[in-house]
Amino acid sequence: LAVAVGVVQTAKTLPTPLRELLLVGVCFGAILGSTIMQQAEKERGPGPQPPKGWRWFNHQGVAEGASSKTSSKDRSSEVMSYTGDEAELPKDSLGIALVPGNPGIPHFYCPFGEQLHKALLAEGVGPVAIYTVGYPNFSTTAAAKTEAQGVAPIDDEASIISEVLDELAAQH
């Protein structure tokens, strides 16, 4: 209320065209602010699917096609895998895990992973699987749940990522 009174008092001191512009701007800001708040309060839907050729790597006993975003700590990393044209790789195949910096979202690093995969195959290294390992605090598919839990401490994130890397190492 005090802000509204201040705006009206300020508007009274301005010449006519500026007064109307100020009041229209304030009204526009109020409407826009209301719209933004309504959008912020909506429940989030699922995040983006993996890019073409990528798939979720289901870890920690998660069924195929299900969300792989839970762990014993009720948090986990989102992990995507890329094997190119290979549907299944032999046990002794090479696996490379990309653990990003900031942003810790695996989707952001998929184009780099594809180029790395292509370069390794061109050099005769293969078969190879590329994994992108997201940070638990940067969940895209369970954003609402992650936000409700709050931010995980960095030590917890490191521990969760370490568990995922151990599981990936066991695959290769």
Disulfide bonds with the S-S distance in Angstrom:
none
